[in-house]
Amino acid sequence: MTRESEMGDMMFPAYVPVGKDRYRERFGLDFEDFRAGQHFRHRPGYTITQQDNIDDCMDTLNQAMLHYDARYAAQTEFSSPLMVTTAMIQRLIGMTWKTFNRRKAIIRWDHITMKAPIFAGDTLYSESRIMDISQCDDGQCGKVTVTTYGINQKDIVFCEMQYDSLIYRKESLPFSENNY
């Protein structure tokens, strides 16, 4: 079977035809595309700044001085302001969007483990491994168990989180190519 015949008559797999010589980008994999053991490197990375950290602290009324007071942080084991954990997790999940754009919801978190500190100037990368897939009763989605890793510019894994996502089946996406 040739690559072209596997894809039907679609010339560009990352694009959906919307008219004569017109295409729209298509992001995300359908449930049927996932297999246990797959490994995805989500790019690009993101270099986090102290301003990102301060903004998150002020937005959430985070009172922990360790995140924004350098003099205070210098007296701790970290020596510098530590990045806010929830902001790092948000960024890591956000970086997965091109792969998991057809996700309906994250329905369960098994664990979130912070393994190393993150500081201003670190560059974050997100990688995911598919742990398991299973059918759902609703017929609209399937369940994909994912472990996402946060890795910094030194290749140190600073975060590991495992969660279950509902991913739309190929023909069930509410805003599909046919009705968008």
C-alpha positions in Angstrom: 0.0 0.0 0.0 1.5 3.4 -0.9 1.5 6.4 1.3 -0.9 8.2 -1.0 -3.4 5.4 -0.9 -3.2 5.1 2.9 -4.2 8.8 3.1 -7.0 8.6 0.5 -6.9 11.5 -1.9 -5.5 14.0 0.6 -2.3 15.5 -0.9 -1.0 17.2 2.2 -1.7 15.2 5.5 -1.3 18.3 7.7 -3.8 20.3 5.7 -7.5 19.9 4.9 -8.8 21.0 1.5 -11.5 23.7 2.0 -11.9 24.8 -1.7 -10.1 24.8 -5.0 -6.4 25.3 -4.3 -7.3 26.3 -0.7 -6.2 24.5 2.5 -6.5 24.9 6.2 -3.9 23.5 8.7 -5.0 20.4 10.6 -3.6 19.8 14.0 -3.9 16.9 16.4 -4.2 13.2 16.0 -7.4 11.2 16.0 -7.9 8.5 18.7 -7.3 5.9 16.0 -3.8 7.2 15.4 -2.5 6.5 18.9 -0.7 3.3 20.0 0.8 2.4 23.3 4.5 3.0 23.3 4.5 6.0 20.9 6.8 8.8 22.0 6.3 12.4 20.9 8.7 15.4 21.2 6.6 18.5 21.3 8.4 21.5 19.8 9.2 24.3 20.1 10.6 24.8 23.6 9.9 27.8 25.8 12.5 29.8 27.7 10.8 30.9 30.9 11.5 34.3 32.4 11.3 35.8 35.9 8.6 38.1 34.5 6.5 35.0 33.6 6.9 33.9 37.1 6.0 37.2 38.7 2.9 37.5 36.4 1.7 34.1 37.5 2.3 34.9 41.2 0.4 38.1 40.9 -2.5 36.6 38.8 -3.0 33.8 41.3 -2.2 35.8 44.5 0.6 33.4 45.3 2.2 34.7 48.5 5.3 32.4 48.5 8.2 34.8 48.5 10.4 32.1 47.1 9.0 32.8 43.7 9.6 36.5 43.4 11.9 37.8 46.1 15.5 37.2 45.1 16.9 38.3 48.6 14.6 35.8 50.3 15.3 33.0 47.8 19.1 33.6 48.2 18.7 32.3 51.8 17.1 29.0 50.7 18.6 25.8 49.2 17.6 27.1 45.8 19.6 30.4 46.0 17.4 32.0 43.3 13.6 32.5 42.8 12.0 29.2 42.0 9.5 29.0 39.1 5.9 28.4 40.1 5.0 24.7 39.7 1.5 25.2 38.4 2.8 27.6 35.7 5.4 25.1 34.6 2.7 22.3 34.4 0.4 24.7 32.3 3.3 25.4 29.9 4.1 21.7 29.5 0.5 20.7 28.8 0.2 23.7 26.4 3.2 22.6 24.5 1.5 19.3 23.6 -1.4 21.0 21.8 -0.3 20.2 18.2 -0.3 16.5 19.0 -3.4 16.4 21.3 -5.4 19.2 19.6 -8.3 16.7 19.2 -8.5 16.2 22.9 -12.0 16.7 24.4 -10.8 16.8 28.0 -8.2 15.5 30.5 -10.4 13.4 32.8 -8.0 12.1 35.4 -4.6 12.9 36.8 -2.7 9.9 38.1 0.3 11.8 39.4 2.3 15.0 38.9 5.9 14.8 40.2 8.3 17.7 40.2 11.8 16.2 40.1 14.1 19.2 39.8 13.8 23.0 40.3 13.2 25.4 37.4 14.7 28.9 37.3 14.4 31.9 35.1 16.3 31.4 31.9 15.7 27.7 31.7 14.2 26.4 28.5 11.4 23.9 28.9 10.7 21.1 26.5 7.7 18.7 26.6 7.7 15.0 25.6 4.9 12.5 25.9 4.7 8.8 25.8 1.4 6.9 25.2 1.0 4.4 27.9 -2.3 2.9 27.0 -5.4 3.3 24.9 -8.9 2.1 25.5 -12.4 2.3 24.1 -15.1 4.5 25.7 -18.8 3.7 25.8 -19.9 7.0 24.3 -18.6 6.2 20.8 -17.4 9.8 20.3 -14.0 9.4 22.0 -11.4 7.0 23.2 -9.3 7.2 26.3 -5.5 7.7 25.9 -3.3 7.4 29.0 -0.3 9.8 28.6 2.9 10.4 30.5 4.2 13.9 29.8 7.8 14.8 30.8 9.2 18.3 31.3 12.8 18.4 30.2 15.1 21.4 30.5 17.9 22.6 28.3 20.4 20.3 30.2 18.3 17.3 29.4 17.2 17.0 33.0 13.7 15.7 33.6 12.2 18.2 36.0 8.5 17.0 35.8 6.6 13.8 35.1 2.9 13.7 35.0 0.5 10.9 34.0 -3.1 11.6 33.0 -6.1 10.2 31.0 -7.4 12.2 28.0 -10.5 11.7 26.0 -9.5 12.0 22.3 -12.1 12.4 19.6 -12.5 9.6 17.1 -11.8 10.5 13.4 -15.4 11.0 12.5 -16.6 12.5 15.7 -14.8 15.8 16.1 -17.5 18.4 16.6 -15.9 20.9 14.3 -14.7 18.5 11.6 -13.4 19.4 8.2 -16.9 18.8 6.8 -18.8 21.3 9.0 -16.1 23.9 9.9 
